[in-house]
Amino acid sequence: MTEKGFVKIKLRDSLSEMEEYVPGKSIKEVAMEFDFDVDGIIKLGSNENPIGSSPKVVEAITRHARELYIYPEICSPDLRQAISQYVGYPINNVVIGTGGDGVLDTIVRLFVDNKDETLIPIPTFSFYELVTKINGGVPRFIQRGEDFSVPIDELIDSVNDKTKVIFLCSPNNPTGNVMEEKDVRRIAESVNCTVVVDEAYVEFADRSLLHLVKEYENVIITRTFSKAFGLAGLRIGYAVIPEWMFGEYMKVNQPFGVNQMGVVAGIAALNDRDHLNRTLDIVSRGREYLTSNISFKVYPSQANFVFIDVSPLKSKDVALELLKHGIIVRDCSSFNGAGDTFLRISVGTDEQ
Ligand SMILES: *Cc1c(COP(=O)(O)O)cnc(C)c1O
């Protein structure tokens, strides 16, 4: 609320109970806080690609750098065409947005009216809660089991007339486990709302549920170029959606949500399968190494990070101690439903 002269401006009610998104720490922040050289810091807090972006992407951006003054083509058909080939769906099932986050935002804006609800099995990616609230919806939470699997019966029983979107993350951030196909089928068949399966980490996993979009009118798969494709800084995400949603998504989505450098970079990244395969090799080796060499309980992960229970210690203390050594990991105590003993460590290079 601000008050200057006669003007009284009030923010939307839905914002009053919102907290700011807590990201992993940046290299700059840590360098300043602990007086380190930027190059000496090991960043394993945000699940970025350990070997960086493909050199072919850098080359493509350099080649197109002079075109910055031109608007990208509306809805980026060239990038969507390239994604369409990658996922094996027609272009009218493929939509894009400003990062996976941008895609999730558009999806919520498609389905969630004021006071409508979303269902979120926690702990999970905290943006689902945030984006629901931003759009005036009400997030409802279901606690995952001991092994962080989703309690399917409880989830289905919790759906009511107000429920518009269910967020399933597979592999789940921050716990690393995946959804069973039969469970997602059962959910999709039992509910009258949209089921989002967030596959941000799918390239690192042994399965995808992409084929379910062909079978169900209410299943959406969301993905991103930020993780396996190493383009977190460019903000490109996409979704594979049932065709009936396509026109509606296009109405609600920002027309130029992916910029022209994102378009050329995304296409170049999809064309560099060697870089992707190198990334997957390093991550699978590093994940195995971390899983068998950390002396706390490490949960089995199908993503490019491991989830660790450091009890009886507190995650914030362990994270701080690692920061003093120049190592950034993610203290998960800011994740709703995660408690205060979990750390998430991104898989880095062998050297890291
Ligand atoms: C990183 C991530 C995303 C998307 O990130 P963007 O950088 O916005 O593309 C989506 N879902 C999960 C679970 C993630 O971890």
Ligand as a Chemical Component Dictionary entry (heavy atoms), coordinates in Angstrom:
data_LIG
# 
_chem_comp.id                   LIG 
_chem_comp.type                 NON-POLYMER 
_chem_comp.pdbx_formal_charge   0 
_chem_comp.three_letter_code    LIG 
# 
loop_
_chem_comp_atom.comp_id 
_chem_comp_atom.atom_id 
_chem_comp_atom.alt_atom_id 
_chem_comp_atom.type_symbol 
_chem_comp_atom.charge 
_chem_comp_atom.model_Cartn_x 
_chem_comp_atom.model_Cartn_y 
_chem_comp_atom.model_Cartn_z 
_chem_comp_atom.pdbx_ordinal 
LIG C1 C1 C 0 14.580 -25.808 -13.400 1  
LIG C2 C2 C 0 13.180 -26.291 -13.355 2  
LIG C3 C3 C 0 12.170 -25.817 -14.220 3  
LIG C4 C4 C 0 12.302 -24.774 -15.262 4  
LIG O1 O1 O 0 13.283 -23.895 -15.147 5  
LIG P1 P1 P 0 13.462 -22.756 -16.225 6  
LIG O2 O2 O 0 14.842 -22.322 -16.025 7  
LIG O3 O3 O 0 12.420 -21.727 -15.934 8  
LIG O4 O4 O 0 13.237 -23.375 -17.564 9  
LIG C5 C5 C 0 10.919 -26.360 -14.142 10 
LIG N1 N1 N 0 10.648 -27.315 -13.260 11 
LIG C6 C6 C 0 11.566 -27.788 -12.422 12 
LIG C7 C7 C 0 11.189 -28.866 -11.507 13 
LIG C8 C8 C 0 12.851 -27.280 -12.433 14 
LIG O5 O5 O 0 13.745 -27.751 -11.555 15 
# 
loop_
_chem_comp_bond.comp_id 
_chem_comp_bond.atom_id_1 
_chem_comp_bond.atom_id_2 
_chem_comp_bond.value_order 
_chem_comp_bond.pdbx_ordinal 
LIG C1 C2 SING 1  
LIG C2 C3 SING 2  
LIG C2 C8 DOUB 3  
LIG C3 C4 SING 4  
LIG C3 C5 DOUB 5  
LIG C4 O1 SING 6  
LIG O1 P1 SING 7  
LIG P1 O2 DOUB 8  
LIG P1 O3 SING 9  
LIG P1 O4 SING 10 
LIG C5 N1 SING 11 
LIG N1 C6 DOUB 12 
LIG C6 C7 SING 13 
LIG C6 C8 SING 14 
LIG C8 O5 SING 15 
# 
